[in-house]
Amino acid sequence: MVACVAPVWALLQPRDYLNSYLLIFMIVAAVIGVFVANPACNLEAFVGFNVDGQYLFPILFVTIACGAVSGFHSLVSSGTASKQIKNEKNMLPVSFGAMLMESMLAIIALIAVASFGKGEAAAQGLTTQPQIFAGAIANFLTVIGLPHDLVYTLINLAISAFALTSLDSVARVGRLSFQEFFVDDDTDTEHMSPFLKVVTNKYFATALTLVLSYLLAKVGYAEIWPLFGSANQLLSVLALVACAVFLKKTKRQGVMLWLPMFFMMAVTYTALSMTIYKLGTTLFTVGLSLGSTLQLIFAVLLLLLGVIVAVQGVHKLTEKAA
């Protein structure tokens, strides 16, 4: 709540700065651990496109998420990162460099998970994703004599700090997006209706954003991941569409964005449709909880809004110049 309404320089910026050292330490430690331990890959062999009811397409492409392409970052760059950059020229190394680092972190996470045999992580008392990652890196670094418990604790600390900064940012961007939904460029902010004053109030927008997030979280991490991944990748579709349209309108080359744009459309629309089908089937058989009902509502809205924006964007891309 505080991070959503306080100025960026008061909390987000200093905490992001301090936590960046923890994150860099974690990545450096993980890379060193991978090289010194040279772990074997113990993942089960690929056996087909349908594993335990999950299809390789599109689940693979909404699970890796930020490590491959991230719409969330396109929002964060406009809502928070831009307020922390001194010079616009610094945006390229910061944004592109961040995505390269995140891609590397995704690869390290895959190696960490693959280092455990079937049931091995659970046998060590590692049940959650952060615990498994931290446990793997701690196992790697024991090769050079570092205490397992110390490394495990520090890596968990870095992951927790990273999650907190991400939650702060996404909550703030959610609040800003909700407010901007009701305001146009020509809106007279001095003479708004009582309704607009309420929905654009930063405290009301923050409270609504956080309450809905809490209710969604009540259904469990594993359940909301497909929806989260799909929503994140859908934002990347919208970002690619917006950039492609911008480049066309400014008479610059933008064809290189078309292939990833259409591919991500296929990924996100398929993932959302599968989520809607699964939740809809559950609704008519056993009923849904409050969190699952919200999931279904958001999935339908995301799919509809995504299709509308995509159709409008493609129309703009294919129409002849005036």
C-alpha positions as CSV (number, residue, x, y, z in Angstrom):
1,M,0.0,0.0,0.0
2,V,2.8,2.4,1.0
3,A,4.8,1.6,-2.1
4,C,1.8,2.3,-4.3
5,V,1.1,5.8,-3.1
6,A,4.5,7.1,-1.9
7,P,6.8,9.0,-4.3
8,V,9.1,6.7,-6.2
9,W,12.2,8.3,-4.5
10,A,10.8,7.7,-1.0
11,L,10.7,3.8,-1.1
12,L,10.8,2.1,-4.4
13,Q,14.0,3.7,-5.7
14,P,16.2,3.2,-2.6
15,R,14.9,-0.3,-1.9
16,D,15.4,-1.3,-5.6
17,Y,18.9,0.1,-5.4
18,L,19.8,-1.8,-2.2
19,N,18.1,-5.0,-3.4
20,S,20.0,-4.9,-6.7
21,Y,23.2,-5.8,-4.8
22,L,21.4,-8.8,-3.3
23,L,20.2,-9.8,-6.7
24,I,23.6,-9.4,-8.3
25,F,25.2,-11.4,-5.5
26,M,22.6,-14.2,-6.1
27,I,23.2,-14.4,-9.8
28,V,27.0,-14.3,-9.4
29,A,26.9,-17.0,-6.7
30,A,24.6,-19.1,-8.9
31,V,26.8,-18.8,-12.0
32,I,29.9,-19.7,-9.9
33,G,28.0,-22.6,-8.3
34,V,27.0,-24.0,-11.7
35,F,30.6,-23.9,-13.0
36,V,32.3,-25.4,-10.0
37,A,29.7,-28.1,-9.4
38,N,29.0,-29.0,-13.0
39,P,25.7,-30.6,-12.0
40,A,24.1,-33.4,-14.0
41,C,20.7,-32.8,-15.6
42,N,18.3,-35.2,-14.0
43,L,15.0,-34.0,-15.6
44,E,12.8,-36.7,-16.9
45,A,12.9,-37.3,-20.7
46,F,10.5,-35.6,-23.0
47,V,7.6,-38.0,-23.5
48,G,5.0,-36.1,-25.4
49,F,3.1,-32.9,-25.8
50,N,0.6,-33.8,-23.0
51,V,2.1,-34.3,-19.6
52,D,-0.2,-34.6,-16.5
53,G,-2.9,-32.7,-18.3
54,Q,-0.6,-29.8,-19.3
55,Y,0.2,-29.3,-23.0
56,L,3.7,-28.3,-24.0
57,F,2.2,-25.6,-26.2
58,P,1.3,-23.1,-24.8
59,I,2.3,-23.8,-21.2
60,L,6.0,-23.8,-21.9
61,F,5.8,-20.2,-23.3
62,V,3.8,-18.8,-20.4
63,T,5.9,-20.5,-17.7
64,I,9.3,-19.1,-18.7
65,A,7.6,-15.7,-19.1
66,C,9.9,-12.9,-18.2
67,G,13.0,-14.9,-19.1
68,A,11.8,-14.9,-22.7
69,V,9.6,-12.0,-23.4
70,S,7.8,-9.8,-20.8
71,G,4.9,-7.4,-21.2
72,F,5.2,-6.6,-17.5
73,H,8.6,-4.9,-18.1
74,S,7.1,-2.7,-20.8
75,L,4.6,-1.4,-18.2
76,V,7.2,-1.0,-15.5
77,S,9.5,0.9,-17.8
78,S,6.8,3.5,-18.3
79,G,5.5,3.7,-14.7
80,T,8.6,3.4,-12.5
81,A,11.9,2.8,-14.4
82,S,11.5,6.0,-16.4
83,K,11.4,8.0,-13.2
84,Q,14.8,6.6,-12.1
85,I,16.7,7.2,-15.4
86,K,18.8,10.4,-15.7
87,N,19.2,10.2,-19.5
88,E,17.0,8.7,-22.1
89,K,20.1,7.1,-23.7
90,N,20.5,4.9,-20.7
91,M,17.2,3.1,-21.3
92,L,18.7,0.8,-23.9
93,P,21.5,-0.8,-21.8
94,V,19.2,-0.8,-18.7
95,S,16.1,-2.3,-20.4
96,F,17.9,-4.7,-22.9
97,G,20.6,-5.5,-20.3
98,A,17.9,-6.4,-17.8
99,M,16.2,-8.8,-20.2
100,L,19.5,-10.5,-21.0
101,M,20.2,-10.9,-17.3
102,E,16.7,-12.3,-16.7
103,S,17.1,-14.7,-19.6
104,M,20.4,-15.9,-17.9
105,L,18.6,-16.2,-14.6
106,A,15.9,-18.4,-16.3
107,I,18.6,-20.7,-17.6
108,I,20.2,-20.9,-14.2
109,A,16.9,-21.7,-12.6
110,L,16.3,-24.5,-15.1
111,I,19.8,-25.9,-14.3
112,A,19.0,-25.7,-10.6
113,V,15.8,-27.6,-10.9
114,A,17.3,-30.2,-13.2
115,S,20.1,-30.9,-10.7
116,F,17.6,-32.7,-8.5
117,G,16.5,-36.2,-9.2
118,K,12.8,-37.2,-9.0
119,G,11.7,-36.7,-5.4
120,E,15.1,-35.6,-4.3
121,A,14.2,-32.0,-3.5
122,A,11.1,-33.1,-1.4
123,A,13.3,-35.5,0.4
124,Q,15.5,-32.6,1.5
125,G,12.5,-30.7,2.7
126,L,12.5,-28.3,-0.3
127,T,8.9,-27.8,-1.3
128,T,8.4,-24.3,-2.7
129,Q,10.1,-22.9,-5.9
130,P,12.4,-20.5,-4.0
131,Q,13.4,-23.2,-1.6
132,I,14.3,-25.6,-4.4
133,F,16.3,-22.9,-6.2
134,A,18.1,-21.8,-3.0
135,G,18.8,-25.4,-2.1
136,A,20.3,-26.2,-5.5
137,I,22.7,-23.2,-5.4
138,A,23.7,-24.1,-1.8
139,N,24.4,-27.7,-3.0
140,F,26.6,-26.3,-5.8
141,L,28.6,-24.0,-3.6
142,T,29.4,-26.7,-0.9
143,V,31.8,-28.0,-3.5
144,I,34.1,-25.0,-2.7
145,G,33.6,-25.4,1.0
146,L,30.9,-22.8,1.7
147,P,28.5,-23.7,4.5
148,H,25.2,-25.0,3.1
149,D,22.9,-23.4,5.6
150,L,24.6,-19.9,5.2
151,V,24.3,-20.0,1.4
152,Y,20.8,-21.4,1.5
153,T,19.7,-18.5,3.9
154,L,21.4,-15.8,1.8
155,I,19.9,-17.0,-1.5
156,N,16.4,-17.2,0.1
157,L,16.9,-13.6,1.4
158,A,17.8,-12.4,-2.1
159,I,14.8,-14.2,-3.6
160,S,12.5,-12.7,-1.0
161,A,13.9,-9.2,-1.5
162,F,13.5,-9.6,-5.3
163,A,9.9,-10.7,-4.9
164,L,9.1,-7.7,-2.7
165,T,10.4,-5.2,-5.1
166,S,8.5,-6.9,-8.0
167,L,5.3,-6.8,-5.9
168,D,5.8,-3.1,-5.1
169,S,6.3,-2.3,-8.8
170,V,3.5,-4.4,-10.2
171,A,1.1,-3.1,-7.5
172,R,2.0,0.5,-8.3
173,V,1.7,-0.1,-12.1
174,G,-1.7,-1.8,-11.4
175,R,-2.9,1.3,-9.5
176,L,-1.7,3.7,-12.2
177,S,-3.3,1.6,-15.0
178,F,-6.6,1.5,-13.2
179,Q,-6.6,5.3,-12.7
180,E,-5.6,5.9,-16.4
181,F,-8.4,3.7,-17.6
182,F,-10.9,6.4,-16.7
183,V,-8.9,9.4,-17.8
184,D,-8.3,10.7,-21.4
185,D,-5.8,13.3,-22.5
186,D,-8.7,15.8,-22.8
187,T,-10.2,15.1,-19.3
188,D,-10.6,18.2,-17.2
189,T,-9.1,16.9,-13.9
190,E,-10.2,20.0,-12.1
191,H,-13.9,19.5,-12.8
192,M,-14.5,15.7,-12.8
193,S,-17.7,14.0,-11.8
194,P,-17.9,12.5,-8.2
195,F,-17.5,9.0,-9.8
196,L,-14.4,9.9,-11.6
197,K,-12.9,11.5,-8.6
198,V,-13.4,8.3,-6.6
199,V,-12.1,5.8,-9.2
200,T,-9.1,8.0,-10.0
201,N,-8.2,8.6,-6.4
202,K,-4.8,6.9,-5.8
203,Y,-5.9,5.4,-2.4
204,F,-9.1,3.9,-3.8
205,A,-7.3,2.5,-6.8
206,T,-4.6,1.1,-4.6
207,A,-7.0,-0.6,-2.2
208,L,-9.1,-2.1,-5.1
209,T,-5.9,-3.4,-6.8
210,L,-4.6,-5.0,-3.7
211,V,-7.9,-6.5,-2.5
212,L,-8.4,-8.2,-5.9
213,S,-4.8,-9.5,-5.9
214,Y,-5.3,-10.9,-2.4
215,L,-8.5,-12.7,-3.4
216,L,-6.8,-14.2,-6.5
217,A,-3.8,-15.3,-4.3
218,K,-6.2,-17.2,-2.1
219,V,-6.6,-20.0,-4.7
220,G,-2.9,-20.8,-4.5
221,Y,0.3,-20.1,-6.4
222,A,0.1,-23.1,-8.7
223,E,-3.5,-22.4,-9.7
224,I,-3.0,-18.7,-10.7
225,W,0.3,-19.2,-12.5
226,P,-1.2,-20.1,-16.0
227,L,-3.4,-16.9,-15.7
228,F,-0.5,-14.8,-14.5
229,G,1.8,-16.1,-17.3
230,S,-0.9,-15.6,-19.9
231,A,-1.6,-12.0,-18.7
232,N,2.1,-11.1,-18.6
233,Q,2.6,-12.5,-22.2
234,L,-0.5,-10.8,-23.4
235,L,1.0,-7.5,-22.3
236,S,4.0,-8.3,-24.5
237,V,1.6,-8.8,-27.4
238,L,0.1,-5.3,-26.8
239,A,3.5,-3.8,-26.4
240,L,4.7,-5.4,-29.7
241,V,1.5,-4.2,-31.5
242,A,1.9,-0.7,-30.1
243,C,5.5,-0.5,-31.2
244,A,4.8,-1.9,-34.6
245,V,1.9,0.6,-35.2
246,F,4.2,3.4,-33.9
247,L,7.0,2.5,-36.3
248,K,4.6,2.3,-39.3
249,K,3.0,5.7,-38.4
250,T,6.4,7.3,-38.2
251,K,7.4,5.6,-41.5
252,R,10.1,3.4,-40.1
253,Q,10.8,-0.3,-40.5
254,G,8.8,-2.5,-38.1
255,V,8.3,-5.8,-39.9
256,M,10.8,-7.5,-37.5
257,L,8.1,-7.2,-34.8
258,W,5.4,-9.0,-36.8
259,L,6.6,-12.6,-36.3
260,P,7.0,-12.4,-32.5
261,M,3.8,-10.5,-32.3
262,F,1.7,-13.1,-34.1
263,F,3.5,-15.9,-32.3
264,M,2.7,-14.4,-28.9
265,M,-0.9,-13.9,-29.9
266,A,-1.2,-17.6,-30.7
267,V,0.5,-18.4,-27.3
268,T,-1.6,-16.1,-25.1
269,Y,-4.9,-16.7,-26.7
270,T,-4.5,-20.4,-26.6
271,A,-3.4,-20.3,-22.9
272,L,-6.3,-18.1,-21.9
273,S,-8.8,-20.2,-23.8
274,M,-7.5,-23.4,-22.1
275,T,-7.7,-21.7,-18.7
276,I,-11.3,-20.5,-19.5
277,Y,-12.3,-24.1,-20.6
278,K,-10.8,-25.7,-17.5
279,L,-12.4,-23.2,-15.1
280,G,-15.7,-23.3,-17.0
281,T,-15.8,-27.2,-16.8
282,T,-15.1,-27.0,-13.1
283,L,-17.8,-24.4,-12.6
284,F,-20.5,-26.7,-14.1
285,T,-19.3,-29.8,-12.3
286,V,-18.2,-29.0,-8.8
287,G,-18.6,-25.2,-8.6
288,L,-15.9,-22.5,-8.1
289,S,-14.5,-20.7,-5.1
290,L,-14.3,-16.9,-4.9
291,G,-10.7,-16.9,-6.1
292,S,-11.4,-19.3,-9.0
293,T,-14.5,-17.3,-10.0
294,L,-12.3,-14.2,-10.2
295,Q,-9.8,-16.2,-12.3
296,L,-12.5,-17.1,-14.8
297,I,-13.8,-13.5,-15.0
298,F,-10.3,-12.1,-15.5
299,A,-9.4,-14.7,-18.1
300,V,-12.5,-13.9,-20.1
301,L,-11.9,-10.2,-19.9
302,L,-8.2,-10.6,-20.8
303,L,-9.1,-12.7,-23.8
304,L,-11.7,-10.3,-25.1
305,L,-9.6,-7.2,-24.5
306,G,-6.6,-8.8,-26.1
307,V,-8.5,-9.8,-29.2
308,I,-10.0,-6.3,-29.5
309,V,-6.6,-4.6,-29.3
310,A,-5.0,-7.2,-31.6
311,V,-7.7,-6.7,-34.3
312,Q,-7.4,-2.9,-34.1
313,G,-3.6,-3.1,-34.1
314,V,-3.5,-5.4,-37.1
315,H,-6.0,-3.2,-38.9
316,K,-3.7,-0.2,-38.4
317,L,-0.7,-2.2,-39.6
318,T,-2.4,-3.5,-42.8
319,E,-4.3,-0.3,-43.8
320,K,-2.9,1.7,-46.6
321,A,-1.3,5.0,-45.8
322,A,-3.5,8.0,-46.4
